[in-house]
């Protein structure tokens, strides 16, 4: 058995006086205290123990903590260390068997208590190390969002983003220094937000209201083609919906979108659940820009984009759970590289439009099995002064699970 040498103690604005007896005991018995300057200032002035202030990058201090094993170390964390907190970071490097974690109330719990919101019914986000656009997935009429700010500027940036995206009527409530004597709340409508005198330690509650003309996109697959910036290299809406259904996104799994075009498959994979991850691989410079803009506009700015041509661009990428090839399947060694990259149970979906790519798919189907379907879509269009059916190019889709 390894002794528990590391304590992670959640602390609020009320400081040491708000700690439970167990938490206070862990603090008192520790040889080394770690925290932000604000946290360390809560200790008595005559406390002579070694203290570590979080450095940038954060990993530097994490390495210093690990190097102190087995000395007793106590890390101060704001609120709940396991709610977008340092406890999550530390637990990735240090076994839980060596740690004791004592949470305080999270900012999210405190806000729900102030507003009478049910925590289970709101969407929560942290912008401490993520782009503002990350909250776009939660924007729909009637939604309630809780957002941890990076600093005093975050509420203004969020208000601008809401207004630009057609949610300027949304009510924002900013909470500062919750549970302390200096606690404060500031309310305002996003479109009229002009509060700049804020503390760096703040969180935002948003009651989402859409402006009348705002278009609301669902999280289901098959967004309108008009949702994307593209140069024609776009998997059309109906084909996209079938393709995403075949790829079967699962939270925490990783997709390679090979020859991503404007990124629509990778983006809708990630939109299906906040835990879904994707890498878009594309060689064309203009399309790379489209992918980045589409990902930000549609609420998945953390989509990883790789500039390069497959299969060489696939080298050293993390192992995928699913791969989609929407074009270029006839490129030398592309199918071989993708097949070899998949682990057991990995999924490969290929959409073929040309005769040459269809022949390649048929060859691989004869080797590895799987399912072949042909997708034919017709849309109504003008034929002279009349209306008629105009077919899109048929797509042969091969889907296979690696055994």
C-alpha positions in Angstrom: 0.0 0.0 0.0 1.2 3.5 -0.9 0.5 6.1 1.7 -1.7 9.0 0.7 0.8 11.9 0.5 -1.2 14.4 -1.5 -4.3 16.2 -0.4 -6.4 18.4 -2.7 -8.6 20.7 -0.6 -11.4 22.8 -2.1 -11.5 26.2 -0.5 -14.0 29.0 -0.9 -13.8 32.8 -0.5 -14.4 32.3 3.2 -10.9 30.8 3.4 -9.7 28.5 6.2 -12.7 29.3 8.4 -15.0 27.6 5.9 -13.1 24.3 5.8 -14.4 21.2 7.4 -12.5 19.7 10.4 -11.1 16.9 8.1 -10.0 19.4 5.5 -8.4 21.7 8.1 -6.5 18.7 9.6 -5.1 17.9 6.2 -3.9 21.4 5.7 -2.4 21.6 9.1 -0.5 18.3 8.8 1.0 19.1 5.3 4.7 20.0 4.9 4.2 21.8 1.6 1.2 24.0 0.5 0.4 24.6 -3.2 -2.0 27.1 -4.6 -2.6 30.4 -6.4 -1.3 33.6 -4.7 -4.9 34.3 -3.6 -5.1 31.0 -1.9 -1.8 31.2 -0.2 -2.6 34.6 1.1 -5.4 33.0 3.2 -2.7 31.3 5.4 -1.5 33.0 8.6 1.4 35.4 8.0 3.6 33.4 10.4 3.2 30.1 8.4 6.7 29.1 7.5 6.1 26.0 5.5 7.3 25.6 2.0 4.8 27.1 -0.5 4.5 26.6 -4.3 2.6 29.1 -6.4 1.1 27.8 -9.7 3.5 28.6 -12.5 2.9 28.9 -16.2 2.8 26.5 -17.8 0.9 24.7 -15.1 2.6 21.4 -15.8 5.8 22.8 -14.3 4.2 23.0 -10.9 2.6 19.6 -11.4 6.0 18.1 -12.0 7.3 19.9 -8.8 4.5 18.4 -6.8 5.2 14.9 -8.1 8.9 15.3 -7.3 8.0 15.9 -3.6 6.6 12.4 -3.2 6.4 11.0 -0.4 6.4 14.3 1.5 3.0 15.5 2.6 1.7 18.0 0.1 -1.6 20.0 0.2 -3.0 21.6 -2.9 -5.6 24.4 -2.5 -8.3 24.4 -5.2 -11.2 26.8 -5.8 -14.4 25.1 -5.0 -14.7 21.5 -6.2 -11.3 20.3 -7.5 -13.0 17.7 -9.7 -15.3 20.2 -11.4 -13.1 21.6 -14.2 -10.4 21.9 -11.5 -6.9 21.0 -10.6 -8.0 17.7 -9.1 -8.7 16.5 -12.6 -5.3 17.5 -13.9 -3.5 15.9 -10.9 -5.5 12.6 -11.1 -4.2 12.1 -14.7 -0.7 11.9 -13.3 -1.1 10.6 -9.8 -3.0 7.5 -8.7 -6.1 8.2 -6.7 -4.8 5.7 -4.1 -2.1 8.3 -3.2 -4.5 11.2 -3.0 -7.2 12.6 -0.7 -9.7 15.0 -2.3 -12.0 17.2 -0.2 -14.3 19.2 -2.3 -16.0 22.5 -1.4 -19.1 23.7 -3.2 -18.4 24.4 -6.9 -19.2 27.7 -8.5 -21.9 25.9 -10.4 -23.6 24.6 -7.2 -23.4 28.0 -5.6 -25.0 29.7 -8.6 -27.8 27.2 -8.8 -28.4 27.8 -5.1 -28.6 31.5 -5.7 -30.9 31.3 -8.7 -33.0 28.3 -7.8 -31.8 26.4 -10.8 -31.6 22.6 -10.9 -28.0 21.8 -11.6 -28.9 18.6 -13.5 -30.9 20.7 -16.0 -28.3 23.2 -17.0 -25.3 22.9 -19.4 -21.9 23.7 -17.8 -18.8 25.1 -19.5 -15.3 26.2 -18.5 -13.6 28.9 -20.5 -10.5 28.9 -18.4 -8.5 27.2 -21.2 -11.1 26.9 -24.0 -12.3 29.2 -26.8 -15.4 31.3 -26.2 -17.0 29.5 -29.2 -17.1 26.4 -27.1 -20.4 27.4 -25.5 -22.1 27.8 -28.9 -23.4 24.2 -28.8 -25.5 25.1 -25.8 -27.3 28.0 -27.5 -30.9 27.4 -28.1 -34.1 29.1 -26.8 -34.8 28.4 -23.1 -31.4 26.9 -22.4 -29.6 27.7 -19.1 -25.9 27.8 -19.2 -23.3 28.1 -16.4 -19.9 29.3 -17.5 -16.6 29.5 -15.6 -14.7 32.7 -16.7 -11.0 32.8 -17.6 -10.8 36.4 -16.1 -12.6 39.7 -15.8 -12.8 40.1 -19.6 -14.7 36.8 -20.3 -18.2 38.2 -19.6 -17.8 41.0 -22.2 -16.5 38.5 -24.8 -19.4 36.1 -24.1 -21.9 39.0 -24.4 -20.4 40.0 -27.8 -20.4 36.4 -29.0 -24.1 35.9 -27.9 -25.0 39.1 -29.7 -23.2 38.2 -32.9 -24.8 34.8 -33.1 -28.3 36.2 -32.6 -28.8 35.6 -28.9 -28.4 39.3 -27.8 -31.6 39.2 -25.8 -30.2 36.6 -23.4 -30.0 37.5 -19.7 -26.5 37.3 -18.2 -25.8 37.2 -14.5 -22.2 37.4 -13.4 -21.3 36.2 -9.9 -18.1 37.4 -8.2 -16.2 36.0 -5.2 -19.1 33.7 -4.2 -19.4 32.6 -0.5 -17.2 35.5 0.6 -17.9 38.9 2.2 -17.3 40.6 -1.2 -19.8 38.4 -3.1 -21.5 40.4 -5.9 -23.9 39.7 -8.7 -24.3 41.8 -11.9 -27.2 41.3 -14.3 -27.7 42.6 -17.8 -28.8 41.7 -21.3 -26.0 40.5 -23.6 -26.7 43.1 -26.4 -26.4 45.9 -23.9 -23.7 44.5 -21.7 -21.2 47.2 -20.7 -19.9 46.1 -17.3 -16.1 46.1 -17.2 -15.3 46.6 -13.5 -15.3 42.9 -12.6 -13.1 40.5 -10.5 -11.0 37.9 -12.3 -12.7 35.3 -10.2 -16.2 35.2 -11.7 -18.7 32.8 -13.3 -21.7 33.5 -15.6 -25.3 32.3 -15.6 -27.0 32.7 -19.0 -30.7 32.4 -19.7 -30.7 31.9 -23.5 -33.1 33.9 -25.6 -32.9 33.9 -29.4 -33.6 37.0 -31.5 -36.6 36.6 -33.8 -34.6 36.0 -37.0 -32.0 33.7 -35.5 -31.6 30.2 -37.1 -31.3 27.4 -34.6 -29.3 24.4 -35.6 -30.1 21.0 -34.0 -27.4 18.7 -32.8 -28.7 15.8 -34.9 -26.8 14.9 -38.1 -27.7 16.6 -41.4 -27.4 20.3 -40.9 -28.5 22.4 -43.9 -25.7 22.8 -46.5 -26.1 26.5 -46.0 -24.6 26.2 -42.5 -21.2 25.7 -44.0 -18.7 27.8 -45.9 -17.4 25.6 -48.7 -16.2 25.6 -52.3 -18.4 22.7 -53.4 -16.4 20.0 -51.6 -19.2 19.3 -49.2 -20.9 16.0 -48.3 -24.5 17.0 -49.0 -27.0 17.1 -46.2 -28.8 13.8 -46.9 -25.6 11.9 -47.6 -24.1 13.4 -44.5 -27.0 12.3 -42.3 -26.7 8.7 -43.5 -22.9 8.8 -43.2 -23.0 10.0 -39.6 -25.5 7.4 -38.7 -23.2 4.7 -40.2 -20.1 6.1 -38.4 -22.1 5.9 -35.1 -20.5 8.6 -32.9 -19.8 7.5 -29.4 -18.7 9.9 -26.6 -14.9 9.9 -26.0 -14.2 8.3 -29.4 -11.9 9.8 -32.0 -12.7 10.2 -35.7 -10.3 10.7 -38.6 -12.0 12.7 -41.4 -9.7 12.1 -44.3 -9.9 14.6 -47.1 -12.2 16.6 -44.9 -13.3 19.3 -47.5 -15.1 21.9 -45.4 -15.1 19.6 -42.3 -18.8 18.8 -42.2 -18.4 15.2 -41.2 -15.9 15.9 -38.4 -17.9 18.8 -37.2 -21.2 16.9 -36.9 -19.4 14.0 -35.3 -18.3 16.4 -32.6 -21.6 18.2 -32.3 -23.3 14.9 -31.5 -21.8 14.9 -28.0 -19.3 17.1 -26.2 -17.1 14.1 -25.5 -16.7 13.2 -29.2 -13.3 14.1 -30.7 -12.2 14.4 -34.3 -9.2 15.2 -36.5 -9.8 16.8 -40.0 -7.1 16.1 -42.5 -7.1 18.3 -45.6 -4.4 19.5 -48.0 -6.2 22.5 -49.7 -5.3 25.8 -48.0 -8.7 27.5 -48.7 -10.6 24.5 -47.4 -8.4 24.4 -44.2 -9.6 27.9 -43.5 -13.2 26.9 -44.2 -12.8 24.0 -41.7 -11.6 26.3 -39.0 -14.3 28.9 -39.5 -17.1 26.2 -39.7 -15.8 24.5 -36.6 -15.9 27.8 -34.7 -19.3 28.9 -36.1 -20.9 25.6 -35.2 -19.6 25.3 -31.7 -16.7 22.8 -32.0 -13.6 25.1 -32.1 -11.5 22.3 -30.6 -11.6 20.2 -33.7 -8.0 19.3 -34.6 -7.0 20.3 -38.1 -4.1 18.7 -39.9 -2.8 20.3 -43.1 -1.4 17.7 -45.5 -2.2 15.0 -48.0 -3.1 11.5 -46.9 -1.7 9.0 -46.4 1.6 10.8 -45.4 -0.3 13.3 -43.2 -1.7 10.4 -41.1 1.6 9.5 -39.7 1.9 9.7 -35.9 -1.7 10.7 -35.3 -3.5 9.1 -32.3 -5.3 5.9 -33.0 -8.8 6.5 -34.3 -12.0 4.6 -33.3 -13.6 5.5 -36.7 -12.3 6.7 -40.0 -14.3 8.4 -42.8 -12.9 8.7 -46.3 -15.0 11.0 -48.5 -12.7 11.4 -51.4 -9.3 10.3 -52.7 -9.8 6.7 -51.8 -7.9 5.7 -55.0 -4.7 7.4 -53.7 -1.9 4.9 -53.3 -1.8 3.1 -49.9 -4.5 5.3 -48.4 -6.9 2.4 -47.7 -4.0 0.3 -46.4 -2.8 3.0 -44.1 -6.3 3.7 -42.7 -7.1 0.0 -42.2 -3.8 -0.6 -40.4 -4.4 2.5 -38.1 -7.7 1.1 -36.8 -7.7 -1.2 -33.8 -10.0 -4.2 -33.3 -13.6 -3.0 -33.5 -12.6 0.2 -35.3 -15.0 1.4 -38.0 -14.2 2.5 -41.5 -16.7 4.2 -43.8 -15.9 5.2 -47.4 -18.1 7.2 -49.7 -17.3 6.5 -53.4 -18.7 8.6 -56.3 -16.4 7.8 -59.3 -16.2 4.4 -61.1 -12.5 4.1 -60.1 -13.2 4.7 -56.4 -16.1 2.3 -56.6 -13.9 -0.4 -58.0 -11.4 0.1 -55.2 -14.2 -0.2 -52.6 -15.5 -3.4 -54.3 -12.1 -4.9 -54.1 -11.7 -4.2 -50.4 -15.3 -5.3 -49.7 -14.4 -8.7 -51.2 -11.4 -8.9 -48.8 -12.9 -7.7 -45.6 -16.6 -7.9 -45.9 -18.8 -5.2 -44.4 -21.9 -3.5 -45.8 -22.3 -1.9 -49.2 -25.2 0.4 -50.0 -25.9 2.9 -52.8 -27.5 6.2 -51.8 -29.5 8.1 -54.4 -31.0 11.5 -53.6 -33.2 13.6 -55.8 -34.2 17.2 -55.1 -36.9 19.3 -56.7 -35.6 21.9 -59.2 -36.7 24.0 -62.1 -37.1 22.3 -65.5 -38.0 25.2 -67.8 -41.2 26.7 -66.3 -42.0 23.5 -64.5 -40.7 21.6 -61.4 -39.0 18.3 -61.6 -36.7 15.9 -59.8 -33.0 16.5 -60.2 -30.8 13.6 -59.0 -27.6 14.2 -57.1 -24.6 12.0 -58.0 -25.2 8.6 -56.4 -22.9 7.5 -53.7 -21.7 4.0 -53.0 -21.0 3.6 -49.3 -18.9 0.9 -47.8 -18.9 0.4 -44.0 -16.9 -2.2 -42.2 -15.9 -3.0 -38.7 -12.3 -4.3 -38.2 -12.3 -7.7 -36.6 
